Amino acid sequence: MLRVYGGMIALALAGPVAAQQRLGEVQAPRAPEQVYAKVCGYCHGRNVGPILLGRHLPAETVKYVARHGQNGMPAFRPTEVTPAELDALAAWIAAAPARKEEHGQ
């Protein structure tokens, strides 16, 4: 989103977590399925990143790679995926069955 302040244009890069922090509101964490669909599923299971679901990856590994990145995968900051969301997401990915609609490596 572009905003104009005193003749200057500012680019606002704010996701749902950043927006809640700006307003001082406390918002419930997103469900793991929602985080996966919005953040992870953009690449994973679509021939960009490796398939995650059904591999029973350790939750600690999922959390580490999500926070630090690896190879072509970017690191996701706590303002993008909160610690609570990441904990729930990692546990969900570790236990999730494979999805037949996902394809890739």
DOLUM-873828 format. One record per atom (N, C-alpha, C, CB): x, y, z; residue in one letter. Coordinates in steps of 0.2 Angstrom, whole numbers, plus 5000, padded with zeros to 4 digits. Glycine has a CB too. Layout:
XYZA/...
This chain:
500449945000M/500050005000M/500450065000M/499550005006M/500350114996L/500650174996L/500350235000L/500850204988L/500650265003R/500350325007R/500850385006R/500350305015R/500450445006V/500850505005V/500850545011V/500450544999V/501450565013Y/501550605019Y/501950665018Y/501950565025Y/501650725018G/501950785017G/502350785010G/502450805022G/502050765005G/502350764998G/502750704997G/502750824997G/502950665002M/503350605001M/502850545001M/503850595007M/503150494997I/502750434996I/503050375001I/502750404989I/502750345005A/502950295009A/502650225007A/502850305017A/503050175007L/502750105005L/502650075012L/503250065001L/502050055013A/501850015019A/501849945018A/501150045022A/502349905021L/502349835020L/502149805027L/503049805018L/501549795028A/501249775034A/500749715033A/500949825038A/500949655036G/500549605036G/500049605042G/500949535036G/499649555044P/499149555049P/499549565056P/498749495049P/500049535057V/500449545063V/500649615064V/501049495064V/500949645059A/501249715060A/500649755061A/501649725053A/500149745058A/499549795059A/499249795066A/498949775054A/499249735069Q/499049725076Q/499549765080Q/498949655077Q/500149755079Q/500649785083Q/500649865083Q/501349765082Q/500549885077R/500449965076R/499849985080R/500349975069R/499349955080L/498749975084L/498749955091L/498149945080L/499149915093G/499249895100G/498649845102G/499149955105G/498349815097E/497849765098E/498149695099E/497349765092E/497849655103V/498049585104V/497549545100V/498049565111V/497849505095Q/497449475090Q/497649395091Q/497549495083Q/497149355091A/497249285092A/497649255086A/496549245092A/498149215088P/498549185082P/498149155077P/499049135085P/498349155071R/498049125065R/498049045066R/498349145058R/497649005063A/497648935064A/498248915059A/496948905061A/498548855061P/499048825057P/498948815050P/499348765060P/498348795048E/498048785041E/498048855038E/497448755041E/497848905041Q/497848975038Q/498548995036Q/497449015042Q/499048985041V/499649015040V/500048975035V/500149005047V/499948905034Y/500248865029Y/499948885022Y/500048795030Y/499248895022A/498948925015A/499248985013A/498248925016A/499349035018K/499549105016K/500249115015K/499249155021K/500649075019V/501449085020V/501749035016V/501649095027V/501648965018C/502048915016C/501848885009C/502048855021C/501148875009G/500948845003G/501048884996G/500148835004G/501248944997Y/501348984991Y/501948954987Y/501649054993Y/502448924990C/502948884987C/502948814988C/503648914989C/502848784994H/502848714995H/502248684993H/502948705003H/502348624989G/501848584986G/501648614979G/501248584990G/502048664977R/501848694970R/502448694965R/501548764971R/502948644966N/503548644962N/504048694963N/503348644955N/503948734968V/504448784970V/504948764976V/504148854972V/504648744981G/504948714987G/504748644988G/504848754993G/505148614992P/504948534993P/504248534996P/505548504997P/503948474995I/503348454999I/503548445006I/503048394996I/503048475011L/503148475018L/502748425021L/503148545021L/502048425019L/501548385022L/501648315020L/500848405020L/501548275025G/501648195025G/502348175025G/501348175018G/502848215027R/503548195027R/503648185035R/503948245024R/503248205039H/503348205047H/504048225049H/503348125049H/504148285046L/504748325048L/504748345056L/504848385044L/505248345059P/505248365066P/505048435067P/505948355069P/504648455072A/504348515073A/504948565074A/503848525079A/505448545077E/506048595079E/506348605072E/506548555084E/506448565068T/506748575061T/506348625057T/506848515057T/505648615057V/505248665054V/505348735057V/504548645054V/505348745063K/505348805066K/506048835065K/505248805074K/506548805065Y/507248825064Y/507348855057Y/507748775065Y/507148815052V/507148835045V/506748895043V/506948775040V/506148895046A/505648955045A/505949015048A/504948935049A/506249015054R/506549075057R/507249095053R/506649065064R/507649045051H/508349065049H/508349055041H/508749015052H/507849025038G/507949015031G/508448965029G/508149085027G/508448945023Q/508948885020Q/508848885013Q/508748815024Q/509448885010N/509548885002N/509048945000N/509248815000N/508548924996G/508148974993G/507649004997G/507948954986G/507548975003M/506948995007M/507149055011M/506748935011M/506749105011P/506849155016P/506649145023P/506449225014P/506949185028A/506849175035A/506149215036A/507449205039A/505749195040F/505149235042F/505249255049F/504549185041F/505149325049R/505249365056R/504649355060R/505349435055R/504649365067P/504149355071P/503549405070P/504349365078P/503649455066T/503149505064T/502749475058T/503449575062T/503049425055E/502649395049E/502349325051E/503149375043E/502649285056V/502349225059V/502549235066V/502549165055V/502049245070T/502149255077T/502449185080T/501549275081T/502849195086P/503049125089P/502549075091P/503449145096P/501949105093A/501349055094A/501149025088A/500849085098A/501149065083E/500849035076E/501448985074E/500749085071E/502048995074L/502548955072L/502548885076L/503248985072L/502448895082D/502448825086D/501848785084D/502348845094D/501248815083A/500648775081A/500848745074A/500048815081A/501048795069L/501248775062L/501648715062L/501448835058L/502248715066A/502748665066A/502448595068A/503348685070A/502048605073A/501748535076A/501248515071A/501348555083A/500848555067W/500348535062W/500748505056W/499948595060W/501248535054I/501648505048I/501948435050I/502248555046I/502248435056A/502548375058A/502048315058A/502848375065A/501348325060A/500848275060A/500448265054A/500448285066A/500448315049A/500048315044A/500148265039A/500048385040A/499548235036P/499648185031P/499748215024P/498948145030P/500048175020A/500148205013A/499548225010A/500548155009A/499548275005R/498948305001R/499148284994R/498848375002R/498648244991K/498748224984K/498748284979K/498148174982K/498448344981E/498448394977E/499148434976E/497948444978E/499548414981E/500248444981E/500748404977E/500548454989E/501148444974H/501648414969H/502348444970H/501348414962H/502848414968G/503448444968G/503948394970G/503448504972G/504548424973Q/505048384976Q/504948344982Q/505648424977Q/
